[in-house]
Amino acid sequence: MTRSTRPVVTADGTGIVSHAGAALLRELADQTGLTQGWTAALIDTYKGLPVHLPGRVLADLAVTLGRRPGAGRAHAQSFG
């Protein structure tokens, strides 16, 4: 999936939505090849073609878990 326009990120305080960074994280995973790499590594574990590509599912899961309130704090506490 390619985007025709790039998002513009500003810190001026207008038009803010709390989940705007989630879309950027998802796009970062796509642009860096992370989702394609995960799919390539896992596609042989399926008997047929999957309905949803495993790399996209894992990227969505990571973004979803990362958006939870206090997710970074809980992670930091678990590792000292």
N, C-alpha and C positions, 0 to 999 in steps of 0.2 A: 504494500500500500504506500503510495507516495502522496505527499501533500503538495497542493499547488501554491499555498501561501504558508509562510512561516509565522508562528505566533510571536507577538511582540510583548516582552516582559518589561513592566515599568514599576517603579516604587512610589508613584504619585498618590496612591490611595483611592483612585477612582476605578470603578468597574471591577472591584475585587470579588473573587469567589474563592471559597476555602479549598476547593479541590482543583484549582488551576494547575498546580504543580504535578498532579497525577498524570495529566495528559502529556506533560513534558517528560516525565520519567518513562512513560510507555514509549514515547517517540524516541527517546535516547536508547532504550533497549533495542528498538528496531534499527535505528541508524548505526549503532555500533556492531550489529550482527549478533547480538546476544540471543535474540529470539530464533534466528535462523540456526545458530549453533546448537541450541537446545533441541530444536526440531530435528536437526541432522543426527544428533546423538541418540535420540529416543525413537525415531521413526521406525527402526527395525524391530522394536518391541511390539508393534501393532500387527495384527493378522491381515488387516486391509488398510485402506486409507482412513485416517481418523476424521471425524466430523469437524473437530477443532484441532488445529496444529498444536502439538505439545509445547512448543516454545512460546506461543502466544498465551496459552493457558498459564504457564509458569510466570511469565512476565506480568500478566494481570493479577495473579495471586500475590506476587511480591509487592506490587504497587498497592493492592488492597490492604495487605497486612501492614505495610509501611505507613498507611494513612490513619491507622487507628490512633486515638488519643493516647499519648504516653508511650508509643511503640519504641521510640529511641531510648527513652529513659529505662524501660523494662529491659531492653537489650543491654544497655550499659551496666545495669545492676547485676544481670546474670553472669557477666564476665568480670566483675570486680570493679 
